[in-house]
Amino acid sequence: MLVAATEMGHAHIRRALNGDFDMVVVYTRSQAIAALSEGVIDAILCSIHFDESRMMDLLVAAKAVAPHVPFICCQILWSTLRPSAIQNTVSAAESQGALGFVDYNAALRSHGAPEADKYLREELLRLLPPDVGCAAAAGT
């Protein structure tokens, strides 16, 4: 799975996924497109904070380069955006083909890291097709 996030966001994601998913970590759109072009990425998890808030840019580019690869949006870190702005972003992402949006940060603030980590793992397994190449999805 391609994980497109900030360095701080990646630290949360790495802890949350706890080795259940094979991750290719990218911090810029160009790194993401290069990884997608290799043809080995089977899913994308992208934070709204990725590459100076370029999640939508990556979504559009990813759908052009690898339209079959599932794309999930997320919020890992706290944001100054109003909830209505985030909801508009989520709606736009879903209209462009994203499978869904996982608000890890809300779960983290409400329930703490262990529950937020569990929530992220469960939502990825719920949203991603079962054939995505990870130990958790394969049931191993």
Buried (B, 14 or more C-beta within 10 A) or exposed (E): BBBBBBEEBBEBBBEBBEEBBBBBBBBBBEBBBEBBEEEEBBBBBBBBBBBEEBBBBBBEBBBEBBEEBBBBBBBBBEBEBEEEEBEEBBEBBBEBBBBBBBBBBBBBEEEEEEEBBBBBBEBBBEBBEEEBEBEBBEEE
